[in-house]
Amino acid sequence: MSLYDRNYTRDADIAVETSENTLVNFVKQTYKFFAASVLFATIGAYIGMGFVSYMTKGVFFGLVIVEFALLLGLIFLKSKPIVNVMLLFAFTFITGVTLVPLLASVLGLQGGASIVAQALLMTTIIFGVMSFFALKTTKDLANMGKILFVALVVIVIASLVNIFLGNPLLQVIIAAVGAIVFSLYIAYDTQNIIRGRYDSPIMAAISLYLDVLNLFISLLQLLSLNRE
């Protein structure tokens, strides 16, 4: 008889508590991996600055290929946690290295160091504001996904076209739109993280990291182009 004598309310409460604990742990792991990703990228950029004179176009594009290969590895090997962690840190380290040419060009400008500092400060503030918005809003931001993806595709295509055009005004527009899009992506991905919509903390962390990285790049380009 004890099989049928069950307290379903109590069982439901336990299930909810377990689910909440699992989600809390997921979010904690995600932000730990995110913080570690930022650290490895910073180390990559710091080391890379020491070899900036060797950063030819060939070396740069070679590193970009490695970067994409590591990102694909992260996606396809997400079921292997240990390998995924190593790929995450390798990927973020390389993204720091590939950031070196842009950093070097900005630092070469008059007041370049202040531009980098401003971009970092603005990125930090925007990250905080958009994260807070994602935590507090009652609106489901999932519907933004398709719109943001289309905007991202447009930015990528426009950036590729401008490689050949070299139009400064178009680059300013691309950077400005990019800053807006990646700011919104931070809110979008943050809400997805706190609602447990990612398969793993590593994939959640890499999504948030790429949002922040691309926001920083967009702001850095925008500030430096305005200075020029």
N, C-alpha and C positions, 0 to 999 in steps of 0.2 A: 504493500500500500504506500510505502514511503516514496515509491517511484512517482506517484501521482500527487503526493502531498508536497507541492513545490510553491515557493514564494516567488512568483514571476516578477513582482515589483522589485524585490531584492535582487533577483538575477539580472533584471534590466539595469538597475543602478550599478551593479558590479561591471556589467558589459560597457556601460557608458563611461564609467571611471577608468576602465582598462583602455578604452578607445582614446579617451582624453590624455591619459598618461603616454600612450604610444605616440600621439600627435605632438605632445610637448617634447618628447625625446627626439622626434623627427626634426622639429624646428630647431632645437638646440644643436643637433648634429649638423644640420644645414648651415647654420651661421658659424659654427666652428670651422667647417670646410671652407666657407666663404672667406672668413678672416685669414685662414691659412693660404688661400689662393691669392689674396691681396699681398700677403707677406712674400710669397714666392715670386710674384710678379715684380714687386719692389726690388727684391734681390736680383732678379734677372735684369732689370733696367739698370741697377747700380753697377753690376758686373759688366753689362753691355756697354755702358758709357766709357769704360776703360779701353774698349776695343772699337770705338766709333770710327776710327780711321780705316779699319778693315771692313767696314760695313758697305761694301760695294752693292750695286743693284743685283748682281748675281747672288751674292751671299744673302741679301735681304729676301729675295724671292724664294731662295732655297729654304730659308727659315720659315717663310709663310707656308710653303708646301708641307714642311714638317708639322707646323702648327695645325693645319687642316687634317693631316693624317692622325695626329694625336686626338683631335676633336672627334673624328670618326671612330677612333678606337674607344673613346669614352662612351659613345652612343651604342656601339655594337657589343662592347664587353661590359655593359653595366651589370650583368648578372654575376660578374667576378669581382667582388668588393676590393680585395687586396690589389689586384691589377688596376682596377679603376682608380684607386687612391693614388697610385704611382703615376698613372696617366694624367690625372688631374693636376698634380704638382709639376709634372714635366710640361704640360700644356700651358699652365699659368706662368711658369718660368720663361718659356719661349715667347709668350705674348709680351712679357716685360722686355725681353731683348729686342723684339720687333718694334717696340715703341721708341727705341733709341734714336733712329733717324729723325723722327718728329721732335722729340725732346731736344736733340742737339741743334736742330734748325731754329727752334724757338729760343733756346738759351743763347744762341748766337745773335739774337736781336738785342737792341738797346732795351734794357729793362726786362730781358727775357726771364730772369729768375722770378720776378714779381708776377709775370704772366702765368708761369707754371704754378706758383703759389695760389694765385687767384683761381685758376682752374680747379686745383685740388680743394680749395675752400668751398667753391660753388658746388662742386660735385658732392662733397660731404653734406652740405646744407640741403641740397635737393634730395639726396638719398634719405636723409632724416625726415624731411617734410613728406615725401611720397610714401615712405614706409609708414609714417604715422597716419597718413590719409587712408592707406590700405587697411590698417588695423581698425580704424574708427568708422569708416564708411559702412553703411548698411546695404549699399548698392553692390550687386554682383558684377564684377569687372570682367567676367569671362567673355562677355559679348565684344569686348574691345580687341580680343585676340586676332580676329580676321582683319580688322581695320589696321591694326598695328603692323601685321605681317605684310599687307599690301603696301603700306607706307615704307616699310623696311626694304622691300623689293625695289620700289621706286628710287629710294636713296642709293641703293647699291648700283642700279643701272645708271643713274645720273652721275655717280662718282666715277664709274668706268668711262662714260662718255667724256667727262671733264678731264680725264687723264690725257686725252688727245686734243681737247679744245684749250685747256689751260686757262679757262675764264675765271678771273678772281671773284667777280660778282656771283657767278653760279656757285663757286665754292663756298662763299659766305652763306648763300641760301641753303645749300646742302648741309652745312654745319649747323645752321640755326634750326632747320627742320629736324635734323638728327638729334639735337639736344632736347627738343620737345618730345620726339618719339621715344627716345630712350628713358626720359624722365617718366613718361607714362608706362613704359615697360617695367620700370622698377615697381610701381604701384600694382600693376597687373601680376607680375611674378611673385611679389610679396604676398598678395592675397592668395594666390595658388599655393604658396608654401604653407601658410597658416591654415589653409583648408585641406591640406594633405593631398593635393592633386598631382604630385610628382611620384614617380616610381621609386626614387631613392634620394637620400639627402645629397649625394654627390651631383646628380643631375639637377636638383633644385639649386644647389650652390653655384654650379657652372652657369646656369641661366642668369642668376642674379649678378654674378661676377661679370659676365659679358655685357649686361645692361650698364653697370657702373663703369666698366672700361670704355665702352663706346660713348657714354655720356662725357667722360673725361676727355676723350679724344676730340669729340665735337666741340666742347667748350674751349679746349686748347687751340683748335684750329680757328674758331670764331674770334677769340681774343687776340691771337697773333695776327690774323688777317686784318682786323680792325686797327691794330698797332701799325701794320705796314701801310 
